[in-house]
Amino acid sequence: MKNSISSAVKIVLLLAMTAAVSAFAQDMHTSSQFQGPKASKGHVTHSTRDGKSVLTLSDDFVVPDTPDPHWQVVDSDGQIYQLDKLKKKSLLGDKFQKEIVLPTYVKNVSKVVIWCAWAEANLGEASFSSAVQ
């Protein structure tokens, strides 16, 4: 009797963990690879954490060697939002802001652009197959 109860508890826990992992995986979206003159490696992953939309650059992303690269997103209506800098003074060396929490006024994201604010140039962009929220 003890063994069957223990087995039943294990099965229930395993099913609960599987459901949690599945729900988490469904909440993640991966973009195409970056394409552009200066940003052409890596991709972006969109996820929801604590009810907030988060964009994360992949480990193989290389920050362009330009004066002022920024996060920029484009929504499904073509509205452009210039967000935060990739490189910040508080991040020393080759470190950069690998992820960003989207402001609540950005309703969705269809494309992520690495934008040089100094030269006002698109350094590279990656698109999602459909807009993510």
Secondary structure as a PSIPRED ss2 file (coil, helix, strand):
# PSIPRED VFORMAT (PSIPRED V4.0)

   1 M C   1.000  0.000  0.000
   2 K H   0.000  1.000  0.000
   3 N H   0.000  1.000  0.000
   4 S H   0.000  1.000  0.000
   5 I H   0.000  1.000  0.000
   6 S H   0.000  1.000  0.000
   7 S H   0.000  1.000  0.000
   8 A H   0.000  1.000  0.000
   9 V H   0.000  1.000  0.000
  10 K H   0.000  1.000  0.000
  11 I H   0.000  1.000  0.000
  12 V H   0.000  1.000  0.000
  13 L H   0.000  1.000  0.000
  14 L H   0.000  1.000  0.000
  15 L H   0.000  1.000  0.000
  16 A H   0.000  1.000  0.000
  17 M H   0.000  1.000  0.000
  18 T H   0.000  1.000  0.000
  19 A H   0.000  1.000  0.000
  20 A H   0.000  1.000  0.000
  21 V H   0.000  1.000  0.000
  22 S H   0.000  1.000  0.000
  23 A H   0.000  1.000  0.000
  24 F H   0.000  1.000  0.000
  25 A H   0.000  1.000  0.000
  26 Q H   0.000  1.000  0.000
  27 D C   1.000  0.000  0.000
  28 M C   1.000  0.000  0.000
  29 H E   0.000  0.000  1.000
  30 T E   0.000  0.000  1.000
  31 S C   1.000  0.000  0.000
  32 S C   1.000  0.000  0.000
  33 Q C   1.000  0.000  0.000
  34 F C   1.000  0.000  0.000
  35 Q E   0.000  0.000  1.000
  36 G C   1.000  0.000  0.000
  37 P C   1.000  0.000  0.000
  38 K C   1.000  0.000  0.000
  39 A C   1.000  0.000  0.000
  40 S C   1.000  0.000  0.000
  41 K C   1.000  0.000  0.000
  42 G C   1.000  0.000  0.000
  43 H C   1.000  0.000  0.000
  44 V E   0.000  0.000  1.000
  45 T E   0.000  0.000  1.000
  46 H E   0.000  0.000  1.000
  47 S E   0.000  0.000  1.000
  48 T E   0.000  0.000  1.000
  49 R E   0.000  0.000  1.000
  50 D C   1.000  0.000  0.000
  51 G C   1.000  0.000  0.000
  52 K E   0.000  0.000  1.000
  53 S E   0.000  0.000  1.000
  54 V E   0.000  0.000  1.000
  55 L E   0.000  0.000  1.000
  56 T E   0.000  0.000  1.000
  57 L E   0.000  0.000  1.000
  58 S C   1.000  0.000  0.000
  59 D C   1.000  0.000  0.000
  60 D C   1.000  0.000  0.000
  61 F C   1.000  0.000  0.000
  62 V C   1.000  0.000  0.000
  63 V C   1.000  0.000  0.000
  64 P C   1.000  0.000  0.000
  65 D C   1.000  0.000  0.000
  66 T C   1.000  0.000  0.000
  67 P C   1.000  0.000  0.000
  68 D C   1.000  0.000  0.000
  69 P E   0.000  0.000  1.000
  70 H E   0.000  0.000  1.000
  71 W E   0.000  0.000  1.000
  72 Q E   0.000  0.000  1.000
  73 V E   0.000  0.000  1.000
  74 V E   0.000  0.000  1.000
  75 D C   1.000  0.000  0.000
  76 S C   1.000  0.000  0.000
  77 D C   1.000  0.000  0.000
  78 G C   1.000  0.000  0.000
  79 Q C   1.000  0.000  0.000
  80 I E   0.000  0.000  1.000
  81 Y E   0.000  0.000  1.000
  82 Q E   0.000  0.000  1.000
  83 L E   0.000  0.000  1.000
  84 D E   0.000  0.000  1.000
  85 K E   0.000  0.000  1.000
  86 L C   1.000  0.000  0.000
  87 K C   1.000  0.000  0.000
  88 K C   1.000  0.000  0.000
  89 K C   1.000  0.000  0.000
  90 S C   1.000  0.000  0.000
  91 L C   1.000  0.000  0.000
  92 L C   1.000  0.000  0.000
  93 G C   1.000  0.000  0.000
  94 D C   1.000  0.000  0.000
  95 K C   1.000  0.000  0.000
  96 F C   1.000  0.000  0.000
  97 Q C   1.000  0.000  0.000
  98 K C   1.000  0.000  0.000
  99 E E   0.000  0.000  1.000
 100 I E   0.000  0.000  1.000
 101 V E   0.000  0.000  1.000
 102 L C   1.000  0.000  0.000
 103 P C   1.000  0.000  0.000
 104 T C   1.000  0.000  0.000
 105 Y C   1.000  0.000  0.000
 106 V C   1.000  0.000  0.000
 107 K C   1.000  0.000  0.000
 108 N C   1.000  0.000  0.000
 109 V E   0.000  0.000  1.000
 110 S E   0.000  0.000  1.000
 111 K E   0.000  0.000  1.000
 112 V E   0.000  0.000  1.000
 113 V E   0.000  0.000  1.000
 114 I E   0.000  0.000  1.000
 115 W E   0.000  0.000  1.000
 116 C E   0.000  0.000  1.000
 117 A C   1.000  0.000  0.000
 118 W C   1.000  0.000  0.000
 119 A C   1.000  0.000  0.000
 120 E C   1.000  0.000  0.000
 121 A E   0.000  0.000  1.000
 122 N E   0.000  0.000  1.000
 123 L E   0.000  0.000  1.000
 124 G E   0.000  0.000  1.000
 125 E E   0.000  0.000  1.000
 126 A E   0.000  0.000  1.000
 127 S E   0.000  0.000  1.000
 128 F E   0.000  0.000  1.000
 129 S E   0.000  0.000  1.000
 130 S E   0.000  0.000  1.000
 131 A E   0.000  0.000  1.000
 132 V E   0.000  0.000  1.000
 133 Q C   1.000  0.000  0.000
